[in-house]
Amino acid sequence: MVHDGTTFTNDIEVIANMHQVDLSTLDLNLLKLFEALVRERSVTQAGLRLGLSQPAASRALARLRTMLGDRLVVRGKLGLELTPRGEALAGPVAKLLDDARGIISPAIFDPASATGRISIAAHDHLSLMVLAGLMARFERHAPALSLHIAQPVGDNVRLIEQGGADLALGIFKALPGSFHRRGLYADSLVCVTRSGHPCLADGLSLERYMGLRHIAVTISGVGESAVDVALSALGLTRQVALRVPHFLAAAMLVADSDMILTLPGRLARLLAQRLPLALLDLPLQVAPLSPAMIWHERFHRDPAHAWVRQQLVDVVAALNTVA
């Protein structure tokens, strides 16, 4: 990434102005701790990420709180939670540190000697599709580089914006202007039942589809699925007997029942190689699916990031040859 010294200075001033901080006292190492806390939501884990003991990380957090005049993180049910000011600082701090790394990082990237961790936010559907191929490429070309699948949060746009992950995979609508997107492949929905299901002999009409009990995968819990939207346009409502948040769990459950599941076709074919499942055409017109990967502008010209993006493109291209 090409870095503008004026922009870098402006980022420091933004952080300083959010509390009257003397720039001469601004310690980037403390900001690195804050960045790690945003990602890990644990003082201990944030310290480990930076090579600090738990007591040393706690002392650094105390200094950071004093410097910025806010607690920044507080204990919550699921670990540390950001205060409102911590939320406001997360983005500027992530950008400031990324710019600082870009200033001193080499202009080339050598996968063979690269170390560190790449974080990708993806739900289990897309993880199942690409992880095997991506890990094989890491093992072959970048053996010291590790991969972390971040806990998905909604559509993951905010996670990428705040630096909680390097890349996100999913289906995205409108994106902020600071984001980049690259489509991965086109897909369509199919129906999945257990092998030997009675509907296999008679075929699957829309009437038969509506008469079955359904398992539905609810990723975000917000809004209706594409299937339910299409059925609603016809004045129909299916009987959803079970809702689960994971595609793999849904497939395993349908393999042991007479329920039916509607899945992306590529995933369904992959799962049918490992589970006793049968595939049928969906008797309903639903728009094709278009999974994509997204990333923030601050990483767009980073050579390491570009290398990882290319590996994903190559993995998907290999999938396309056997789809």
Backbone torsions as a table, in degrees:
resi	resn	phi	psi	omega
1	MET	NA	137.0	175.4
2	VAL	-84.0	127.4	-174.9
3	HIS	-112.4	135.5	179.4
4	ASP	-96.8	121.6	-178.3
5	GLY	-59.2	-33.4	178.4
6	THR	-64.7	-43.9	179.0
7	THR	-61.6	-42.3	179.7
8	PHE	-60.5	-45.9	179.2
9	THR	-63.4	-40.5	179.0
10	ASN	-61.7	-38.8	179.0
11	ASP	-62.6	-41.7	177.7
12	ILE	-61.8	-41.9	-178.0
13	GLU	-68.0	-34.8	176.9
14	VAL	-59.3	-47.1	-179.5
15	ILE	-66.0	-42.9	-179.3
16	ALA	-64.8	-38.9	-176.2
17	ASN	-73.6	-17.9	177.9
18	MET	-69.9	-13.6	170.0
19	HIS	-155.4	144.0	-174.5
20	GLN	-68.7	85.3	-177.4
21	VAL	-104.1	132.3	173.2
22	ASP	-72.5	119.3	-176.8
23	LEU	-56.5	-28.7	-178.9
24	SER	-69.5	-16.2	179.4
25	THR	-99.8	-1.5	-176.2
26	LEU	-71.6	117.9	-176.7
27	ASP	-106.8	110.2	-178.9
28	LEU	-62.2	-27.2	178.3
29	ASN	-64.7	-34.5	176.3
30	LEU	-69.4	-35.2	176.6
31	LEU	-68.1	-33.5	174.7
32	LYS	-62.2	-38.7	176.4
33	LEU	-63.1	-42.4	178.9
34	PHE	-61.6	-42.5	177.8
35	GLU	-59.7	-42.7	179.2
36	ALA	-66.3	-36.9	177.7
37	LEU	-64.7	-39.2	177.7
38	VAL	-60.2	-40.0	-178.2
39	ARG	-76.9	-45.1	-170.4
40	GLU	-91.7	-26.6	-175.5
41	ARG	54.3	35.4	179.5
42	SER	-155.9	129.4	178.8
43	VAL	-64.2	-41.6	-179.0
44	THR	-62.8	-48.5	-178.2
45	GLN	-68.4	-35.8	176.9
46	ALA	-64.2	-40.4	177.3
47	GLY	-63.0	-42.4	179.1
48	LEU	-61.4	-38.9	179.0
49	ARG	-60.4	-32.0	-176.9
50	LEU	-102.1	4.3	-179.6
51	GLY	76.1	27.8	-179.6
52	LEU	-109.3	146.6	172.1
53	SER	-72.3	165.1	179.9
54	GLN	-61.0	-44.9	177.4
55	PRO	-61.3	-40.9	-179.9
56	ALA	-64.8	-39.4	178.7
57	ALA	-66.2	-38.3	178.3
58	SER	-65.3	-40.8	177.9
59	ARG	-64.8	-40.4	179.0
60	ALA	-64.7	-38.9	177.6
61	LEU	-63.2	-40.0	178.1
62	ALA	-61.1	-42.2	178.3
63	ARG	-65.4	-39.8	179.3
64	LEU	-62.6	-43.3	178.8
65	ARG	-62.3	-40.3	178.2
66	THR	-65.8	-43.4	-177.6
67	MET	-62.8	-40.0	-174.6
68	LEU	-101.4	-3.6	174.1
69	GLY	66.3	34.4	179.9
70	ASP	-156.5	152.8	178.3
71	ARG	-69.6	-27.1	174.2
72	LEU	70.7	-50.2	176.5
73	VAL	-133.6	144.1	176.7
74	VAL	-134.3	160.0	-179.3
75	ARG	-71.8	136.4	175.2
76	GLY	-130.9	-175.6	-177.5
77	LYS	-63.5	-33.3	-174.9
78	LEU	-110.7	23.7	-177.5
79	GLY	115.9	-160.8	-179.2
80	LEU	-72.2	140.3	177.2
81	GLU	-120.8	144.3	-179.9
82	LEU	-75.3	140.0	170.1
83	THR	-72.9	168.4	176.8
84	PRO	-54.0	-40.4	179.1
85	ARG	-69.7	-36.5	175.7
86	GLY	-60.5	-42.4	176.4
87	GLU	-59.3	-42.8	-177.9
88	ALA	-67.4	-30.5	-177.6
89	LEU	-84.5	-21.6	-171.6
90	ALA	-55.7	-47.4	-178.8
91	GLY	-65.9	-52.8	179.2
92	PRO	-58.6	-39.0	179.9
93	VAL	-65.7	-44.8	179.8
94	ALA	-59.4	-43.2	-179.3
95	LYS	-67.3	-42.1	179.4
96	LEU	-59.3	-46.7	-177.9
97	LEU	-70.3	-36.2	176.0
98	ASP	-62.5	-41.4	177.7
99	ASP	-63.9	-41.2	179.2
100	ALA	-62.3	-42.6	178.4
101	ARG	-64.2	-38.9	-179.2
102	GLY	-64.7	-33.2	-179.6
103	ILE	-64.6	-38.5	-174.8
104	ILE	-102.0	-7.3	-177.5
105	SER	-79.2	151.9	178.5
106	PRO	-68.4	154.4	-177.3
107	ALA	-78.5	-8.2	179.9
108	ILE	-119.2	161.2	-179.8
109	PHE	-128.7	125.6	178.6
110	ASP	-110.5	102.2	-177.2
111	PRO	-56.6	-36.9	-174.7
112	ALA	-62.0	-30.6	-178.4
113	SER	-107.9	1.6	-175.8
114	ALA	-70.5	141.4	174.0
115	THR	-127.1	172.2	179.2
116	GLY	113.2	-164.5	-174.7
117	ARG	-136.4	135.8	173.7
118	ILE	-104.1	130.1	-178.2
119	SER	-111.4	126.1	-180.0
120	ILE	-123.8	129.2	176.5
121	ALA	-94.7	120.3	-179.1
122	ALA	-158.6	143.0	173.8
123	HIS	-76.3	167.9	-170.4
124	ASP	-62.3	-27.7	178.5
125	HIS	-55.6	-56.6	-176.7
126	LEU	-75.4	-29.3	174.7
127	SER	-60.3	-44.8	179.6
128	LEU	-62.3	-32.9	-176.6
129	MET	-74.0	-37.9	-168.8
130	VAL	-113.9	-17.0	-169.9
131	LEU	-64.7	-42.2	-177.7
132	ALA	-59.4	-47.6	-179.9
133	GLY	-67.2	-37.8	-179.1
134	LEU	-68.5	-43.1	179.3
135	MET	-64.9	-35.7	177.2
136	ALA	-61.5	-38.5	178.9
137	ARG	-71.1	-38.5	176.2
138	PHE	-61.7	-45.3	-178.9
139	GLU	-62.1	-35.7	-177.1
140	ARG	-79.7	-41.6	-171.0
141	HIS	-108.5	-28.4	-175.9
142	ALA	-138.9	67.7	-171.2
143	PRO	-64.5	-21.5	-179.7
144	ALA	-95.4	2.0	179.3
145	LEU	-95.4	126.3	-178.4
146	SER	-103.0	160.4	-176.8
147	LEU	-121.7	134.5	179.3
148	HIS	-125.7	128.3	174.5
149	ILE	-94.6	111.4	-175.6
150	ALA	-72.6	151.0	175.1
151	GLN	-61.8	118.5	-177.0
152	PRO	-67.5	145.0	179.2
153	VAL	-131.4	102.4	-178.8
154	GLY	58.2	-126.8	179.3
155	ASP	-92.4	1.1	173.0
156	ASN	73.8	2.0	-179.7
157	VAL	-62.6	-46.1	-179.5
158	ARG	-65.7	-35.4	178.9
159	LEU	-60.1	-44.0	178.3
160	ILE	-67.0	-40.7	-177.8
161	GLU	-62.0	-35.9	-177.2
162	GLN	-91.6	2.3	178.1
163	GLY	83.3	14.5	179.6
164	GLY	-74.5	-14.0	176.2
165	ALA	-155.5	156.3	-178.6
166	ASP	-81.7	-38.3	-178.2
167	LEU	-137.9	157.3	170.6
168	ALA	-133.0	142.9	176.4
169	LEU	-115.2	137.3	179.7
170	GLY	167.3	-165.6	176.2
171	ILE	-111.5	117.8	-171.0
172	PHE	-121.6	145.9	175.6
173	LYS	-94.6	-126.5	-179.8
174	ALA	-70.3	140.0	179.8
175	LEU	-119.1	152.6	174.1
176	PRO	-59.9	157.7	-177.6
177	GLY	-64.7	-18.4	-179.4
178	SER	-86.1	7.1	-177.0
179	PHE	-106.8	153.6	171.2
180	HIS	-117.3	149.9	-179.3
181	ARG	-134.7	142.0	170.7
182	ARG	-136.2	123.8	178.6
183	GLY	-65.6	145.3	-179.1
184	LEU	-100.1	-51.4	179.3
185	TYR	-168.0	169.7	174.1
186	ALA	-104.2	144.9	-177.0
187	ASP	-144.5	165.3	176.2
188	SER	-136.4	161.9	-178.5
189	LEU	-86.4	144.4	174.4
190	VAL	-133.3	167.6	177.4
191	CYS	-99.9	145.4	-178.9
192	VAL	-129.2	131.0	174.2
193	THR	-132.0	172.7	173.4
194	ARG	-70.6	153.4	173.4
195	SER	-62.0	136.0	-179.7
196	GLY	87.0	6.4	178.8
197	HIS	-63.2	140.6	-178.4
198	PRO	-55.7	-30.5	-176.9
199	CYS	-70.1	-14.7	-179.1
200	LEU	-67.5	-32.5	-178.7
201	ALA	-77.4	-35.4	-173.8
202	ASP	-94.5	-9.6	-174.7
203	GLY	83.6	165.5	-174.3
204	LEU	-117.2	97.1	173.4
205	SER	-85.5	168.5	177.2
206	LEU	-62.4	-38.3	179.0
207	GLU	-62.8	-42.8	178.9
208	ARG	-67.2	-40.0	178.0
209	TYR	-58.4	-43.8	-179.2
210	MET	-69.9	-23.6	-178.2
211	GLY	-83.4	-9.6	-178.5
212	LEU	-90.5	159.2	174.5
213	ARG	-87.8	135.2	-170.7
214	HIS	-110.6	147.0	164.0
215	ILE	-101.4	131.4	179.3
216	ALA	-118.7	139.0	176.3
217	VAL	-96.9	120.3	-179.8
218	THR	-111.9	101.6	-175.5
219	ILE	-74.9	-53.9	-175.1
220	SER	-103.1	-18.6	-176.1
221	GLY	76.6	6.8	-178.2
222	VAL	-117.3	127.2	176.6
223	GLY	79.5	169.2	-179.6
224	GLU	-89.1	155.3	176.0
225	SER	-75.0	164.5	179.3
226	ALA	-60.7	-34.9	178.4
227	VAL	-64.2	-47.5	-178.1
228	ASP	-66.7	-33.8	176.4
229	VAL	-64.6	-43.6	180.0
230	ALA	-66.1	-39.7	178.3
231	LEU	-67.3	-39.8	179.9
232	SER	-60.9	-35.7	178.4
233	ALA	-63.8	-23.4	177.9
234	LEU	-96.4	4.2	-178.2
235	GLY	75.0	26.0	-175.8
236	LEU	-117.9	154.3	175.6
237	THR	-138.5	125.2	179.6
238	ARG	-84.3	160.9	177.3
239	GLN	-91.5	105.9	177.9
240	VAL	-91.7	107.7	-177.9
241	ALA	-82.8	-25.7	-175.2
242	LEU	-150.1	134.3	174.3
243	ARG	-118.4	130.0	178.3
244	VAL	-133.0	156.0	-177.2
245	PRO	-90.7	1.0	-173.9
246	HIS	-129.4	134.5	-179.8
247	PHE	-65.2	-42.9	-177.4
248	LEU	-64.0	-42.7	177.8
249	ALA	-61.7	-41.2	179.5
250	ALA	-61.9	-43.2	-179.4
251	ALA	-64.8	-40.7	179.7
252	MET	-67.1	-36.7	179.1
253	LEU	-69.6	-40.0	-179.4
254	VAL	-70.1	-27.5	178.3
255	ALA	-66.2	-19.3	-178.6
256	ASP	-113.8	24.6	-177.7
257	SER	-150.5	-179.8	174.0
258	ASP	-101.1	14.1	176.4
259	MET	-78.2	169.7	-179.5
260	ILE	-123.9	150.8	-176.6
261	LEU	-133.0	138.5	176.0
262	THR	-107.7	122.3	-172.3
263	LEU	-132.7	158.7	167.3
264	PRO	-58.5	137.4	-172.0
265	GLY	-59.7	-42.4	-178.5
266	ARG	-62.8	-42.3	178.5
267	LEU	-66.2	-42.0	-179.6
268	ALA	-59.7	-42.7	-179.8
269	ARG	-67.1	-36.5	177.7
270	LEU	-65.0	-45.5	-178.4
271	LEU	-68.2	-32.7	-179.8
272	ALA	-67.4	-17.1	175.3
273	GLN	-76.1	-17.3	-173.7
274	ARG	-119.6	-17.1	-178.5
275	LEU	-126.2	155.6	179.1
276	PRO	-76.2	76.5	-175.3
277	LEU	-121.6	153.1	174.5
278	ALA	-122.9	145.4	-178.0
279	LEU	-110.1	140.3	176.4
280	LEU	-135.0	154.7	176.0
281	ASP	-66.5	142.5	175.4
282	LEU	-76.7	121.5	-176.9
283	PRO	-82.2	51.2	-173.6
284	LEU	-160.4	139.7	178.4
285	GLN	-83.4	115.6	178.2
286	VAL	-130.3	139.6	-178.8
287	ALA	-59.2	144.4	177.3
288	PRO	-59.0	155.4	176.5
289	LEU	-93.3	144.6	-179.1
290	SER	-133.5	77.7	177.1
291	PRO	-62.1	148.3	-178.9
292	ALA	-144.2	165.2	168.4
293	MET	-110.8	144.2	179.9
294	ILE	-128.0	152.9	176.9
295	TRP	-153.3	163.3	-177.4
296	HIS	-86.3	152.4	179.7
297	GLU	-55.3	-33.0	-175.8
298	ARG	-64.6	-19.1	179.0
299	PHE	-102.4	-1.1	-167.6
300	HIS	-60.0	-39.9	-177.5
301	ARG	-103.0	6.5	177.7
302	ASP	-69.5	124.6	-174.1
303	PRO	-64.3	-35.8	178.5
304	ALA	-66.5	-43.5	179.9
305	HIS	-64.7	-43.3	179.1
306	ALA	-61.6	-37.1	178.8
307	TRP	-63.9	-43.6	179.5
308	VAL	-64.5	-42.2	178.5
309	ARG	-60.3	-39.7	179.6
310	GLN	-66.6	-35.9	177.3
311	GLN	-62.3	-40.9	177.8
312	LEU	-64.4	-41.8	177.5
313	VAL	-59.7	-43.1	-178.9
314	ASP	-68.2	-38.1	177.7
315	VAL	-62.0	-45.5	-179.1
316	VAL	-66.0	-37.6	178.1
317	ALA	-61.4	-38.8	177.5
318	ALA	-65.9	-37.7	176.1
319	LEU	-63.0	-38.4	-177.6
320	ASN	-63.9	-29.3	-177.8
321	THR	-73.3	-18.4	-179.5
322	VAL	-114.9	2.6	-177.0
323	ALA	-67.8	NA	NA
